[in-house]
Amino acid sequence: MTDADVVIAGAGPAGLMLAGELRLAGVRPLVLERRPRPGDIPKANGLGGQILRLLRYRGLLDRFEAAAAGPGHPASRFPFGGVHFDLSHLEDPPLRGLTLPQPRLERLLDERARELGADIRRGHEVVGAGQDDAAVTVDVRGPDGPYRVTARYLVGCDGARGRVRDAAGIPFPGTTYPEVNRLGQVTVPDSVTRLGDGDLDVPGLGRVRAGRFTRTGRGVFGLGWLTSEVLLVSTTEDGPAEPDDAPMTLAELGDSVRRVLGADLPLGEPIRLSRFSFQARQAERYRDGRILLAGDAAHLFPATGVALNAGLLDTVNLAWKLAAAVHGWAPAGLLDTYHRERHFAGARTLLHTQAQVALRRGDDPAAQALREVFLELFADEQPLRRIGALVAGADIRYPLPGADHHALTGAFAPDLALRAGRGASSVAELMRTARPVLLVLADRPDLREAARGWRPRVDVHTAGTGHRPADALLIRPDAHVAWAAAVGEPAATAVPALRGALRDWFGVPS
């Protein structure tokens, strides 16, 4: 008997999200966190991208939005490689943002995990791990001394410098960039005058432009208004920095502004201060036997606003697959799809964040011309939607084996409005319990009958919808489509294809 089904190293956002998803699937997670209490440094200032859609599908978005109510909610203007793109004029933007400082996000995820029954131990650091064919053994340093726990699986959500990846011997190749980024939310002192267009008139400095980046030979300065009384000030400059977990001070931000602009910018009272550096790294593999990686332990991206989205989506993809293995019905190779799918998604995120490095770090006329071209592209809807979807992770369609798949297969399930769907009015409502769903959208008793043997594991729903994209959708717990029947597809092909997909993803019929 193991001490837990799954040990999770790290109670940051990824570890806490994983714990909640595992509890939804009936698995016993044990979360071990080296810090004695939740952190109060806002390493990230918000959530954005596909994870917001997933939270809505879990019925959690209202709770997160209530906690985020305040300046900058919801966000529609996003940085990209030293320029900005604005989605506010699009009716259905592919990317949305939510101003939610990381300490507040962690409290929400901690509350949810505990409500579902997760065991979270703070002040307990994972210092080593080993594995055999049956279990993992985890060495822990706790408040009362060292001890050891066993589990079926161990997931490293312990960040870039965590022990789990090293214990598994997984390489973490990549690049560390010399940039140091500092962010501050501050009030505006009386000595600074706000002009009609939002720019600032600073004594001894003159006009400072708001809503754009100011590049000097010493770095990049950014300025924006969160409210009529609160400024967002940012600097980017090369050079050494304090450790990421050392609190940043208002004096440090002011010194950085002075170095970049060559003059003092009076800053009021600090509301939030943070500092970070950039790396581009991806673990060579996300799984080594019974040890897996998620979040910053698996990847680091050289741009803001994407790491949380990617890390939380890792855990949603992983949780139901781990649960299938723990409960004993996982088909062969199911856990390996976690690496295949999320490594692919991580590589897509690295693609656009490394492109942003090239855009923002250049300081010659050619680099400035490249940024101007991007600004012109962002004025047109099609490239704006494409970049927005890329940053959001909304363009991900997991590569699945075989050929001739329906266009929705591998993609995030669309939130169709449903009629007579056993009380559910949308696809989002069906996904709140994080269970697999076969959604039959046409009069297809053949498909319902084909799924009969999987009903203990797969919920079968029949509902109508306007302009149906398929006769049926087999939706995984992470809300991605595992299989779809084309409209009017004959039973001779649809039924065996459905049974094959059910076996591939949800094991043999019970």
TIBAMAR-536099 format. One record per residue (C-alpha): x, y, z. Coordinates in steps of 0.1 Angstrom, whole numbers, plus 5000, padded with zeros to 4 digits. Example, Ala and Ser with C-alpha at 12.3 -4.5 7.8 and 13.67 -1.06 7.14 Angstrom:
REM TIBAMAR-536099
512349555078 513749895071 
This chain:
REM TIBAMAR-536099
500050005000 501550344990 501250655010 499550834981 498550764946 500451064932 503051284950 503251634936 506451824943 505552194945 502452394955 502652664929 499852714904 500752394884 500952164914 497752294930 495852274897 497051924892 495951834928 492451954921 492151784888 493351454903 490751474931 488051524905 489151194890 489151014924 492851004929 494751064962 497351334957 499951444982 501351794976 504751864991 505952224991 509252355005 507952695014 506252705048 503552935036 502153065003 504353304985 503453674984 505753784955 503653844923 505853654898 502953674874 500253934873 497553754855 496053464836 495553464799 494853224770 493252884767 493252814804 490453074809 488252864785 489152554805 488252724838 484952814823 484352454813 485152354849 482652604862 485452804880 485853114858 483253324878 485153244910 488453354895 486853664879 485353764912 488853744928 490353944899 487854224899 489854544897 492354724874 492854584840 490054324840 489554184815 492654254794 492454284756 495854454748 498954234749 502654284744 504454094717 508154134712 508454504720 505154604704 501554564714 498454414697 494954504706 492054264703 489354494719 487554554686 487154184678 483754034686 485153694695 488853744704 491053434704 492953564735 491653704767 493453814799 492553834835 494454054860 495053814889 498353834908 499953504914 499653504952 495853544948 495753274921 497653034943 495153094972 492253014949 493852694936 494852594971 491252644983 489852444955 492252154960 491552144997 487752164992 488151854970 490151674996 493751714986 496551675012 498851975010 501851995032 503852315034 507452325047 508051985033 510751975006 511351694981 515151634981 515351314961 513451034944 513850684931 511650444912 511050084903 508449904882 505849934910 506250264927 508350584934 510050654966 510351024976 512851155001 511451455020 512951715044 510151825067 509852045098 510451745121 513351605100 513751375070 511251105060 510250905030 506950845012 505950614984 503450664956 502450524923 503650834905 505651154912 505051474893 507651754894 505852094896 508752234915 510052494890 513152544869 515552464898 513452174913 514851844923 512551604905 513851664870 517351614882 516451294901 514951154869 518051254849 516051454823 518151714804 516852074803 518652234774 518152594763 519252954766 519453214794 519053574782 520853864799 517654064802 516354174836 512654274837 511154484864 507454564868 505754804892 502154914899 502455244916 500355554924 501055884906 502756154927 501656514925 504856614908 503856424877 501356584853 499056354832 498356504798 495056464779 496256164759 497555974789 501156074784 503156214814 504856544817 507756484841 509856784854 513356764840 512456484816 509556614795 506856404778 506956034786 504655834762 502055604777 500755284760 503955204742 507555104748 510355364748 513655224736 516955384746 520555264741 520355144777 517154934776 513354954772 510855144793 507155084793 504255294808 500555224810 497555324830 495755054850 493255314865 493155684866 495355674897 497555364891 500455334867 502055014853 505855094849 508254844834 511954834825 514054584806 517854604807 520754374805 522754304836 522854104868 519854094890 518853984925 517553634928 513953594915 512653514950 514253824966 511554094971 511954394947 511854744962 510555074949 514155204950 515354924928 512655004902 513455374904 517155314899 516355094869 514055364854 516855614858 519455394841 517155324811 515655674806 518655874818 516456074842 514356034873 510655944871 508956024904 507055714916 504255704942 503255434966 503955084954 500954844950 502854554934 506454504925 508054214907 511254114889 512053834865 514553714839 514053514807 515053164796 514052954767 514252584778 512352264773 512851934790 513851664765 511051444778 508151504802 508051144814 510650904827 508850594839 506750694870 508251044872 506651324852 507151694848 504751994844 504852364844 508252544848 509952224856 509152114820 509552444801 510652814805 509653074779 511353404771 508253624771 505553734796 501953614799 502353254787 504053044813 500953004836 498752924807 501052654794 501752504829 498152484840 497152324806 499952064812 498251954844 494751924829 496151704801 498051494826 495551444855 493051224838 495751004822 497350954856 493950874871 493350614844 496650454852 495950464890 492450314885 493850044863 492050094830 494550304811 495250164776 498850094767 500750414759 498150654774 500650814797 503150854768 500651074750 501151334778 504751394766 503751374729 500951634732 502351874758 505851874744 504351964711 502352244727 505452364746 507452374714 504752594698 504952834728 508752834725 508352924688 506453244693 508253354725 511753304708 510453504679 509553774704 513153774716 514353854681 511754134677 512454304710 516254274714 517254424681 518154794684 519354874649 517255024620 516454674606 515054564639 512954884642 511654824606 510654464616 508654594646 506954854623 505954574599 504454374627 502454684638 501054714603 500154344603 498354384637 496054634620 494454364599 492054114615 493353784600 497053814612 495753964645 493553654651 496453424641 498853574665 496253594693 495453224689 499153134688 499853324721 496653184737 497552824728 494052814711 495552704678 496752374693 495452064676 497151764692 498751534665 496851194667 497950874650 496150764618 494850964589 491651124576 490651264610 487651504613 488751864615 487851884652 489851584663 492651684686 491252034690 489652194720 485852114719 483752404708 481252524734 478052434714 474652544727 472652224734 468952144734 467551864755 470951764768 469951614801 469751954817 473052074802 472752374780 476252374766 479352164761 481052364789 478452234814 479151874804 482851914812 482452034848 482951694863 486151624842 484751304828 484951174792 481851254772 480351104741 478051374728 475651254701 474351544681 472151354656 469651074657 472350804659 471250504681 474150314664 476750534680 475050524714 474850144713 478550124702 479550304734 477450084758 480449894771 482250204782 479450374800 480950334835 483850554823 482250764795 479150974799 476850944769 474651254761 472251314733 471351674724 470651894694 472552194684 472252454656 474552394626 476052084641 479752044632 479551664635 477151384642 478951294674 481951414695 484051194718 485451454743 488351374767 488251514803 490751784792 488051904768 489951804736 488151604710 489351244707 487151144678 484351294657 481751144633 481251354602 477751474595 475951184578 478850944581 477550584576 477550344605 479850104586 482750354591 481550554622 480850264645 484150084642 486050414643 484250514675 484950174692 488650214682 488850554697 487150444729 489650154732 492650384724 491650644750 489550474776 490650104776 488749784770 484949794776 483949684811 
